[in-house]
Amino acid sequence: MTDPQSLTRKLLAEHLSGGRLVPGEEIDLAVDQILIEDATGSMTALQFEKRDVDRIDVPLAVMYVDHNVLQIDDKNMDEHRYLRSFAARYGVHYSRPGNGISHYVHLERFAKPGEVLVGADSHSTMAGAVGMFAVGAGGLDVAVAMAGYGFSLEYPKVVGLELRGTLPDWVQSKDVILELLRRYGVRGGLGRVFEFKGEGVAALSVTERGTICNMITELGATAAVFPSDERVHEWLVAQEREDDYVPLAADPAASYDETEIIDLSTLEPLIAKPTSPGNVVPVSEVAGTKTFQVCVGSSVNSSYQDLATPAAVLKDNIVHPSIEMTVTPGSRQILDTIARSGVYQDLVAAGARMLEPVCGPCIGVGQAPSKGEPSVRTFNRNFPGRSGTVGDEVYLCSPATAAATALKGEISDPRELGDPPQTTPAPGNPAVDDRHILAPPPPGEARSVEIVRGPNIVPPPEGRPLPEALEGRVVVVVEDDVSTGDMAPDGALGMSLWSNIPECAKYMFRRQDPEFHDRALEWGGGFIVGGHNYGQGSSREHAALSPLHLGIRAIVAKSFARIHRRNLVAQGILPLVFVNEADYGSVNGRWWLLERRSSWLGVMPGQKYRLKPGYSRANVRPS
């Protein structure tokens, strides 16, 4: 008889193709589904084409166009044409611009209990809401998985997170994930999967669970997993996918590497202050802060209920005169539902600006706030400059808190509004319409598809084998928690260059050091030194491809974010950590020489690296 198992262990054991299920050891997984979005899609597609395969070799892959949609010049449209023709040629489904945000549409139309999803976006973890193991990855890893070679990762620790009770009035699932961020910060989830269990789980809908799973990556975590229960069954029935339902749960008395308890009934409205999702305090602590913008939506909070709540708060009222408010539905399906229910009209009548179902302001494409002025958003990240404004002051909160803030003109605790208003019920089951998800042609026809490549579709730089020794200067030293957004720019202008690494690289570390790009080229590359959690946030491997283009051969940091570390290794850049963190403070721009004592290959634990006497000194080891 086997020992009782967690749901995470069951999912990974079912897909295990190599390695052992021991925390910290490398495992190989068979992959059922691939998620790609357009911002990371071009590099994923270009690297897939190098695999020299005729067609994808996974049961399902979907390309979503939801990021680069502003089209201020021809670059975005050229990219759409490339991605659509790539999808048709190689057997990938293609979700057209305006059909919805990738994570939300995938939850609606494709996420299946019991399967493994690998997504070229860090928030692909959202699909864990239906009992999937869903994980974000860089484009090369996704391309390799899509070609049928599986996916590798370190087997994570599993945190058994017991939910008790039910949420009080005005407290929402966004407050649950903010509570986790308050406890763990943006680094405390590294190497962990959070598995939710307990009687409180049944009180959360699939979309509420999706909010939690989407933002679990902000803890640095690998994934989040909810059981596939009756709430999942209800969701799949409404989506006309009842046949996809499989009941899944941890075994009774399953053991976990760590445990955590959240009593939902004790939670209060929370808010993340600038400039980190981990900077969480009670809303009451910052209530009264005058605000000039409120944005509701994004992939993490754009469900029907997320939009119906602000509509109910604002019904027969107007948005405060000092506030500009925007609302983004998560999908075409949600847009249709709020239109038929009257929620759309209530929001418009209150003065909210209705946006199309795309990522939009969450990724800095439109609605950039004023510098230094508070913007309150229901989004998942508030890293410096992510909104499109240098010096932004972005707060993250629930739709209820955002609605109260829009009404009052200052950050407000929604509990001060009294009893919650009755939200308008959705008009029956949603209108399911898959016509805007284009299925690829059959293989014979697909081979004749011509792939369209505009001038901004530029193949990524080639990696190089690591030599016996790496010599060069430290090009830049950056602080703790530098995000990939500082290495590959957010916003309409920067993201339009993600398919062109030489142009994209010009923006690397522009916030920290505007001269970094030119100095790296002048010096012929060298080394980057970073603090803790280097490369947090997005899975964008442009943050590894740009330094590769600039000749960077190694990065020495206090610690690395999971996806970015793997992206560096995949592109042939050596990620090393200080043996003594105090050495970080004595680093300068003198010449460094890193010499190996054994093979560089794989950057295996236990290898030793040293700096040659006479050069700047620091003890380093593999990360």
Secondary structure, 3 states (H helix, E strand, C coil): CCCCCCHHHHHHHHHEEECCCCCCCEEEECCCEEEEEHHHHHHHHHHHHCCCCCCCCCCEEEEECCCCCCCCCHHHHHHHHHHHHHHHHHCCEEECCCCECHHHHHHHHCCCCCCEEEECCHHHHHHHHHCCEEEECCHHHHHHHHHHHCEEEECCEEEEEEEECCCCCCCCHHHHHHHHHHHHCCCCCCCEEEEEECHHHHHCCHHHHHHHHHHHHHHCCCEEECCECHHHHHHHHHCCCHHHCCCECCCCCCCCCEEEEEEHHHCCCEEECCCCCCCEEEHHHHCCCECCEEEECCCCCCCHHHHHHHHHHHCCCCCCCCCEEEECCCEHHHHHHHHHHCHHHHHHHHCCEECCCCCHHHHCCCCCCCCCCEEEECCCCCCCCCCCCCCCEEEECCHHHHHHHHHHCECCCHHHHCCCCCCCCCCCCCCCCCCCEECCCCHHHHCCCCCCCCCCCCCCCCCCCCCCEEEEEEEEECCCCCEHHHCCCCHHHHHCCCCCHHHHHHHCCCCCCCCHHHHHHHHCCEEEEECCCECECCCCCHHHHHHHHCCEEEEEECCECHHHHHHHHHCCCEEEEECCHHHHHHCCCCEEEEEECCCCHHHCCCCCEEECCCCCCCCEEEC
